[in-house]
């Protein structure tokens, strides 16, 4: 039977986040004609809302800043950090990721991306074999005036419209409490003013990354269609994917032939409440873009693709903001001194300064035995005065009205506000205060590693992450197991090819990013461990799909 096609392209890419756009760029650079479809009316995906960092071991900037890294050192670290996490994090996929980092870096730099090192940011388990500081990179703030008409549909406009950089954040959180924080704050202000004086509209973080990628795609001549969700995959009698169906903004269905393949980079299922309840046991408190509904995963599974790691996510603590449609991710706030996190009974249960995914896992695990959703981040007044708390930037009135923020002059009074036994919370605080004075957290090791210390206050002695809770008024802030997206989905091989139940690649079907089960397994080795593999495997998928077009043309 002869298929009837409405469109004929070399490579069809689904999604406009880091995974999808990098796949499209790689395919176009290899000579393929590319069509990119995006399900929502905004391009950039969750990447545009993110911190924009990439954990890129062996990238060229490491040596430039005096560091030493190697493929084997990075693989040693991945083994120590991840362990055995199943086929998604196989030795072949880990090696493919690490070995491809310089290729992705070089290609995008050649095409105009301006990389910079997050040279102070440590791996999240720096004390494990192969761990080090300085593997993170990001993109320099980008002048979004260069986007032209594309700026109107830029998802980055929903983020912070300022030239903030990932490596600014750790110091800006204490911009008015330490000299180096003040200096970094002044540099940020100067960078912002200087950009405005020059007539630039500078965006940083994930906005800078996605804007940089979009300008490359436009320059390459790729076609990008918004409001055009994937609705199905088309296969031949052998099971190979030959194309896909999409629904246009006008409601029409298009059958698109993709000679080289279909690459799925349309995100995970962070906002699919039914799936979240089924796989995670929570409705989801995500910072991902609203189009993260899991449709590409479902459609690929219907075509025979195998799923892995569906029970996991890129967890972290979040403050549930009023309205329920947005949640503020919490990073430095829980790590700074003069604070602890307790469950509903008033007990500590984990290292507050741990990496966000470990902290999220800890909340979920604790909740199995003691109610910990929500947990409470309790602050001494010195924390409120010295450190930035992002959820408070909009004001605290609505948070207090919703019961998300509560205060009292004493620990006992705060316990009453939270429905806890006062003596129990007092005992928890007294025990922690003893650790703060000695500098050693004997229960959970808070402040033990250079990663913990990264989000600490060096002016606080003897441990930058530990400070007593003894000066009121005291404030409690609700924390829930938020996330930056889900990390389960299609199982792919080293080339980004989706595989079936028997482990055999499905011809013509590729995937990358949060549509796939992560090579990082159940953990988060370093800053940018979501975006880096998304782009690396997007690159590998785009290159492989383009090679199929070239091979077919030569036959």
Secondary structure, DSSP 8 states (H G I E B T S, - for coil): -----SEEEEEEEE--SHHHHHHHHHHHHTT--EEEE-SSSSBSHHHHHS---EE-TT-HHHHHTT----HHHHHHHHHHHH----GGG-HHHHHHHHHHHHHHHHHHHHTT--EEE-TT-B-TTTTSTT--B--EEEE--EEGGGGGGGGGGBGGGGS--S---HHHHHHHTTTTTSHHHHHHHHHHHHHHHHHHHTT--EE-HHHHHHHHHHHHHHHHT-EEESS--EEEEEE-TTS-EEEEEEE-TTS-EEEEEEEEEEEE-----TT-HHHHHHHHSS---B-S-TT-S-HHHHHHHHTTB-EE-TT-EEEEEEEE-TTSS-EEE-SGGGTSSSEEEE-TTS---S-TTS-HHHHHHHHHHHTTTS--SSEEEEE-HHHHHHS--GGGTT-SHHHHHTTSEEEESSHHHHHHHHT--HHHHHHHHHHHHHHHHHT--TTT-TT-SHHHHHTS-TTSSS-TT-----SSSEEEEEEEEEEEEE--EE-B-TTSEEEBTTS-EEEEEEE-GGGB--TTTTS--STTTTHHHHHHHHHHHHHHHHHHHHHHHT-
